Amino acid sequence: MRLSERIALHPPHLRRFARLLSGSQSGGDAYVAAAIESIADHPTSFSTDADTRVALYRLLIALWDSVPMNRSTPTSLGARLAGENRLEALTPRPRQAFLLRTVEEFSTLEAANIMGVSEIELDRMLALACKEIAGEVATTVLIIEDEPLIAIDLQSIVEALGHRVVLAVICSSQTPSLRLHERYGFTPAGLLREVGYKFDRWLDIAILQKLP
């Protein structure tokens, strides 16, 4: 099969990767076009001893890394989908490793070959990407639960997932629950009078806050 025929099999996936890498389809397409033009202008410089797909992605990443601004994390992400913003917020090289392994489904060896690093270094970058993603999706959580043991269990589950519990809303007459939350670092932050209704009577609600 001729080189042009082998290359023609891969642009759709290459465009997807370039869009996720650049943050826009038009920006990604510009890099894909530049890669293909580079091969057309210098066909003998394109590696033919390796898997064509691996070689294409290696060339695309080389072009991407040749632009200095692509080697830094952007400070403004614009108005795009939340998932795309989170991807672009990742450190550049770990972002490449993450996309190659999870989206393009290259093996560790293939991805390391594409990026020109060892498999150990690739695994390190993947771990960093996963850590940064976990930090991006972490949020703060409000727990509303009168039963103290259930509330503490919920707090443990939420915090184990990387989120932060900041408020607990408890009926003010639930002294055991209030004391248990205070033991776990919550402090009184306010009282809402007669905002809850249970068993034919209005209840005051205590708000407790846990500071970082």
C-alpha positions in Angstrom: 0.0 0.0 0.0 1.3 3.4 -0.9 2.2 6.0 1.8 -0.7 8.3 0.7 -3.2 5.4 1.0 -1.9 4.4 4.5 -2.1 8.0 5.7 -5.7 8.4 4.3 -6.9 5.9 6.9 -6.1 8.0 9.9 -7.2 11.7 9.5 -10.6 11.3 11.3 -9.0 10.0 14.5 -6.1 12.4 14.1 -8.6 15.3 13.9 -10.3 14.2 17.0 -7.0 14.1 18.9 -5.9 17.5 17.6 -9.3 19.1 18.6 -9.0 17.8 22.1 -5.4 18.9 22.2 -6.0 22.4 20.9 -9.5 23.1 22.3 -11.2 23.7 19.0 -11.8 21.9 15.7 -10.5 24.6 13.5 -7.3 24.9 15.6 -6.8 21.1 15.6 -7.5 20.9 11.8 -4.7 23.5 11.2 -2.2 21.2 12.9 -3.4 18.1 11.1 -3.2 20.0 7.7 0.3 21.1 8.6 1.4 17.6 9.4 0.0 16.2 6.1 1.6 19.1 4.2 4.9 18.3 5.9 4.8 14.7 4.7 3.8 15.8 1.2 6.7 18.3 1.0 9.2 15.9 2.5 8.0 12.3 2.1 11.4 10.8 2.6 11.6 12.3 6.1 8.4 10.6 7.3 9.3 7.4 9.2 8.2 4.4 7.2 9.8 1.8 9.5 7.2 2.3 12.2 3.5 1.9 12.4 1.9 4.6 10.2 -0.6 5.7 12.9 2.1 6.0 15.6 4.3 8.0 13.2 1.5 10.4 12.3 0.7 11.1 15.9 4.4 11.6 16.7 4.7 14.1 13.9 1.6 16.0 15.0 2.8 16.2 18.6 6.2 17.4 17.4 4.5 20.2 15.4 2.4 21.0 18.4 5.4 21.2 20.8 7.3 23.4 18.4 5.0 26.3 19.2 6.1 27.8 22.6 2.7 28.8 23.8 1.5 25.2 23.5 4.0 24.2 26.2 2.2 26.3 28.9 -1.2 25.9 30.6 -3.6 28.6 29.5 -4.8 31.1 32.0 -8.1 31.8 30.2 -10.2 28.9 28.9 -13.0 30.7 27.2 -16.6 29.6 26.8 -16.4 25.9 25.8 -17.8 22.7 27.2 -16.8 22.0 30.8 -15.1 18.8 29.9 -13.0 20.5 27.2 -12.0 23.2 29.6 -10.9 20.6 32.2 -8.7 18.9 29.5 -7.0 22.1 28.5 -6.4 23.0 32.1 -4.1 20.0 32.4 -0.4 20.4 32.3 0.5 20.1 28.5 2.6 17.0 28.4 0.4 15.0 30.9 -2.6 16.0 28.8 -1.0 14.5 25.7 -0.2 11.3 27.5 -3.8 11.1 28.9 -5.4 11.6 25.5 -3.1 9.1 23.8 -3.9 6.4 26.3 -7.5 7.0 27.1 -9.0 8.5 23.9 -6.8 7.2 21.2 -6.2 3.9 23.0 -2.5 3.5 22.3 -0.6 1.0 24.4 1.8 2.4 26.9 4.7 1.5 24.7 3.1 3.2 21.6 2.2 6.3 23.6 5.8 6.5 25.0 7.2 6.1 21.5 4.9 8.9 20.2 6.0 11.3 22.9 9.7 10.3 22.9 9.8 9.3 26.5 10.2 6.1 28.5 7.3 4.0 29.6 8.1 4.9 33.2 8.0 8.6 32.4 4.7 8.1 30.5 3.1 6.4 33.5 4.3 9.4 35.7 2.6 11.8 33.3 -0.6 9.8 33.3 -0.6 9.8 37.1 -0.2 13.5 37.2 -3.0 14.0 34.6 -5.3 11.9 36.7 -4.4 13.8 39.9 -5.1 17.1 38.1 -8.4 15.9 36.8 -9.5 14.8 40.3 -8.6 18.3 41.5 -10.7 19.8 38.7 -13.9 17.9 39.5 -13.7 18.1 43.3 -16.4 20.3 44.8 -17.9 21.3 48.1 -20.8 19.5 49.6 -23.7 20.3 51.9 -25.0 17.4 54.0 -28.5 17.6 55.4 -29.2 14.7 57.8 -30.5 14.6 61.4 -29.2 11.1 62.1 -25.6 11.6 63.4 -24.1 8.3 62.3 -25.6 8.5 58.8 -24.3 12.1 58.5 -20.8 11.2 59.5 -20.9 8.2 57.2 -21.9 10.5 54.3 -19.1 12.9 55.2 -16.5 10.1 55.1 -17.8 8.9 51.7 -17.8 12.4 50.2 -14.3 13.2 51.5 -12.9 9.9 50.3 -14.1 10.9 46.8 -11.9 14.0 47.0 -14.7 16.5 47.8 -14.9 18.8 50.8 -17.8 18.9 53.2 -18.3 22.6 54.3 -21.8 22.7 55.8 -24.1 20.5 57.9 -27.7 21.4 58.4 -29.2 19.8 61.5 -32.3 20.2 63.6 -31.3 22.3 66.6 -33.0 19.9 69.0 -30.7 17.0 67.9 -28.1 17.6 70.5 -26.2 14.2 70.0 -25.8 15.0 66.2 -24.6 18.6 67.0 -22.0 17.3 69.5 -20.8 14.6 67.1 -20.3 17.1 64.3 -18.5 19.5 66.6 -16.2 16.6 67.5 -15.4 16.1 63.8 -14.4 19.8 63.3 -17.7 21.5 62.6 -18.4 24.8 64.3 -21.8 26.6 64.7 -22.4 29.1 61.9 -26.0 30.2 62.4 -29.6 29.3 63.3 -32.6 29.4 61.1 -35.7 29.7 63.2 -38.9 27.7 62.4 -37.9 26.7 58.8 -38.4 23.0 59.2 -41.7 21.2 59.8 -41.9 17.7 61.2 -44.4 15.8 63.4 -46.9 18.7 63.4 -44.5 21.3 64.7 -42.0 23.9 63.4 -38.3 23.3 64.0 -35.2 25.5 64.3 -32.4 24.4 62.0 -28.7 24.8 63.1 -26.0 25.4 60.5 -22.5 24.1 61.2 -19.5 24.9 59.1 -16.2 23.0 58.7 -13.3 25.3 57.7 -10.3 23.9 55.7 
